[in-house]
């Protein structure tokens, strides 16, 4: 199984997908075409989303085609040489995957070795569920169950910053609530970080330590490089 799960697409002050593009290039290898799934977009069109991703990845020689042009989305997945799923709203993304009958086809292709690149919501949906997303449930999907490509949850855009004078729970507190009643570990990915899985080897790509929260709130600190979950 080959997964590249990015916390985010853009670092402030940098072009779209600039920080991970060389990592994506290396991960995709000889693949020079990729099927893009833009279903997480809410306030802008799928055409606009496709243009953004196409422009960014053309710089590394990857031609992107969005699934929303396909007459048969399932056939498009079956014929893809790589899949990219972008960020946005995780609930809308997951709902559209169910509506278009893509859960099982994507699971099958990725289990066969098809490269999968996701960022933000695209990383959330690769997990067991989307229960650790930061997004608002603007639609109700048939299930919270994600693509279940790995036995792990991801919280993208992870931060421990809080707003002075604001009484809401911190991100860590919310994730500890999840871990109090769920078994699946949560990988907390700050901006500019990623999890790469290739042929059974797991690797953290990060310039800072990354937290892994296990059931009951046990917290491990993971460093950049190959890891064991």
C-alpha positions as CSV (number, residue, x, y, z in Angstrom):
1,X,0.0,0.0,0.0
2,X,1.3,3.4,-1.0
3,X,-0.1,6.5,0.9
4,X,1.1,10.0,1.2
5,X,-1.1,11.9,3.7
6,X,-0.3,15.6,4.1
7,X,-1.5,17.8,6.9
8,X,-2.2,20.7,4.6
9,X,-1.7,22.1,1.1
10,X,-0.2,25.6,1.6
11,X,2.2,27.3,4.0
12,X,1.3,31.0,4.4
13,X,3.3,33.1,2.0
14,X,4.1,30.2,-0.4
15,X,2.4,29.1,-3.6
16,X,-0.3,26.4,-3.5
17,X,1.1,22.9,-2.9
18,X,4.6,24.3,-3.0
19,X,5.9,22.8,0.2
20,X,5.0,19.2,-0.6
21,X,5.5,19.1,-4.4
22,X,8.9,17.5,-4.4
23,X,7.8,14.9,-1.9
24,X,4.8,14.2,-4.1
25,X,7.0,13.9,-7.2
26,X,9.3,11.4,-5.5
27,X,6.3,9.5,-4.1
28,X,4.6,9.2,-7.5
29,X,7.8,8.0,-9.2
30,X,7.2,7.3,-12.9
31,X,3.5,8.2,-12.7
32,X,3.0,11.2,-14.8
33,X,-0.8,11.3,-14.7
34,X,-3.2,11.4,-11.7
35,X,-6.9,11.4,-11.1
36,X,-7.9,14.3,-8.8
37,X,-11.0,14.1,-6.6
38,X,-12.2,17.6,-5.7
39,X,-15.3,16.7,-3.8
40,X,-14.2,18.5,-0.6
41,X,-14.6,21.9,-2.3
42,X,-17.5,24.0,-1.0
43,X,-17.2,27.7,-1.7
44,X,-15.4,27.3,-5.1
45,X,-16.1,25.1,-8.1
46,X,-14.5,21.8,-9.0
47,X,-13.2,23.4,-12.2
48,X,-11.4,26.0,-10.1
49,X,-10.0,23.4,-7.8
50,X,-8.7,21.3,-10.7
51,X,-6.9,24.4,-12.2
52,X,-5.2,25.1,-8.9
53,X,-3.9,21.5,-8.5
54,X,-3.0,21.2,-12.2
55,X,-1.0,24.3,-12.1
56,X,0.9,23.3,-9.0
57,X,1.7,19.8,-10.1
58,X,2.5,20.6,-13.7
59,X,5.7,22.0,-12.2
60,X,6.8,18.5,-11.3
61,X,5.6,17.0,-14.6
62,X,2.3,15.5,-13.4
63,X,-0.8,15.9,-15.5
64,X,-4.0,16.1,-13.4
65,X,-7.6,15.3,-14.6
66,X,-10.5,15.8,-12.2
67,X,-13.0,13.0,-11.7
68,X,-15.9,15.4,-12.1
69,X,-15.4,15.3,-15.8
70,X,-15.9,11.5,-15.9
71,X,-19.1,10.0,-17.1
72,X,-18.4,7.0,-14.9
73,X,-16.5,7.9,-11.8
74,X,-15.9,4.3,-10.8
75,X,-14.4,3.6,-14.2
76,X,-12.2,6.6,-13.8
77,X,-10.9,5.2,-10.5
78,X,-10.4,1.8,-12.0
79,X,-8.3,3.3,-14.8
80,X,-6.3,5.7,-12.7
81,X,-2.5,5.5,-12.3
82,X,-2.6,7.6,-9.1
83,X,-5.3,9.2,-7.0
84,X,-5.1,12.7,-5.4
85,X,-7.8,13.8,-2.9
86,X,-7.8,17.4,-1.9
87,X,-8.7,19.3,1.2
88,X,-11.9,21.2,2.0
89,X,-14.8,19.9,4.0
90,X,-14.4,16.3,5.1
91,X,-18.1,15.6,5.6
92,X,-18.9,16.8,2.0
93,X,-16.0,14.8,0.6
94,X,-17.0,11.6,2.3
95,X,-20.7,12.1,1.4
96,X,-19.8,12.5,-2.3
97,X,-17.6,9.4,-2.2
98,X,-20.5,7.4,-0.9
99,X,-23.0,9.0,-3.4
100,X,-20.7,8.2,-6.3
101,X,-20.1,4.6,-5.2
102,X,-16.3,5.2,-4.8
103,X,-15.5,3.8,-1.4
104,X,-15.0,0.2,-2.4
105,X,-13.3,0.9,-5.8
106,X,-10.7,3.2,-4.1
107,X,-10.1,0.7,-1.4
108,X,-9.5,-2.0,-3.9
109,X,-7.2,0.0,-6.1
110,X,-5.1,1.3,-3.2
111,X,-4.8,-2.2,-1.7
112,X,-3.4,-3.3,-5.1
113,X,-0.7,-0.6,-4.8
114,X,-2.2,2.4,-6.5
115,X,-0.5,5.6,-5.1
116,X,-2.8,7.7,-3.0
117,X,-2.0,11.3,-2.1
118,X,-4.3,13.2,0.2
119,X,-4.1,16.5,2.0
120,X,-6.3,17.8,4.9
121,X,-9.8,16.4,4.2
122,X,-8.2,14.0,1.7
123,X,-6.0,12.6,4.6
124,X,-9.0,12.5,7.0
125,X,-11.0,10.4,4.6
126,X,-8.2,7.9,4.2
127,X,-8.5,6.9,7.9
128,X,-10.9,4.6,9.7
129,X,-13.3,7.4,10.1
130,X,-13.6,11.2,9.8
131,X,-14.2,11.5,13.6
132,X,-11.0,13.5,14.1
133,X,-11.6,16.1,11.4
134,X,-11.6,19.8,12.3
135,X,-14.5,20.5,10.0
136,X,-18.2,21.4,10.5
137,X,-20.7,18.7,9.5
138,X,-22.4,20.8,6.8
139,X,-23.8,17.6,5.3
140,X,-24.6,14.2,6.8
141,X,-22.9,11.3,5.0
142,X,-24.4,7.8,5.2
143,X,-21.6,6.9,7.7
144,X,-18.6,8.5,9.4
145,X,-16.5,5.5,8.2
146,X,-13.7,6.6,5.9
147,X,-11.8,4.6,3.3
148,X,-10.1,2.7,6.1
149,X,-6.8,2.5,4.3
150,X,-4.9,2.4,7.6
151,X,-5.7,1.6,11.2
152,X,-5.0,5.1,12.3
153,X,-6.8,8.5,12.7
154,X,-5.2,11.7,11.5
155,X,-5.8,15.2,12.8
156,X,-4.5,17.6,10.2
157,X,-3.5,21.2,10.8
158,X,-2.8,20.2,14.4
159,X,-1.9,23.0,16.8
160,X,-1.9,23.5,20.5
161,X,-2.3,27.3,20.3
162,X,-5.3,28.7,22.1
163,X,-7.0,32.1,22.0
164,X,-6.5,34.3,25.0
165,X,-9.8,34.9,26.8
166,X,-11.6,32.2,24.8
167,X,-13.1,29.4,26.9
168,X,-13.4,26.7,24.3
169,X,-11.5,23.5,24.5
170,X,-8.1,23.2,22.9
171,X,-7.4,20.8,19.9
172,X,-5.6,18.4,22.3
173,X,-8.5,18.3,24.7
174,X,-10.9,17.5,21.9
175,X,-8.7,14.7,20.7
176,X,-8.3,13.3,24.2
177,X,-12.1,13.1,24.3
178,X,-12.0,11.0,21.2
179,X,-9.2,8.7,22.7
180,X,-11.2,8.3,25.9
181,X,-13.9,6.2,24.1
182,X,-12.3,5.1,20.8
183,X,-9.5,2.5,20.3
184,X,-7.8,3.9,17.1
185,X,-4.7,6.0,17.7
186,X,-4.6,9.6,16.5
187,X,-1.6,11.0,14.7
188,X,-1.5,14.8,15.2
189,X,0.0,16.4,12.1
190,X,1.0,20.1,12.3
191,X,1.2,22.2,9.2
192,X,3.9,21.2,6.8
193,X,4.0,17.6,8.0
194,X,3.0,14.3,6.4
195,X,2.8,10.5,6.9
196,X,4.2,8.4,4.1
197,X,3.5,4.6,3.9
198,X,5.3,2.7,1.1
199,X,5.4,-1.1,0.9
200,X,4.8,-1.5,4.6
201,X,7.3,1.1,5.8
202,X,5.9,4.1,7.8
203,X,7.6,7.4,7.8
204,X,7.0,10.7,9.4
205,X,8.0,13.8,7.3
206,X,8.2,16.6,9.8
207,X,10.6,19.3,11.0
208,X,9.1,19.1,14.5
209,X,8.1,16.3,16.9
210,X,4.7,14.8,16.2
211,X,2.2,13.5,18.8
212,X,0.5,10.1,18.7
213,X,-2.4,9.8,21.1
214,X,-3.4,6.2,22.0
215,X,-6.6,5.0,23.7
216,X,-7.0,6.4,27.2
217,X,-4.9,9.5,26.4
218,X,-1.4,8.0,26.4
219,X,0.7,10.3,24.3
220,X,3.9,9.3,22.4
221,X,6.3,11.7,20.7
222,X,7.4,10.7,17.2
223,X,10.4,12.2,15.4
224,X,11.1,12.7,11.7
225,X,11.9,9.4,10.0
226,X,10.8,5.8,9.9
227,X,8.3,4.8,12.7
228,X,6.4,1.9,14.1
229,X,2.8,2.3,15.1
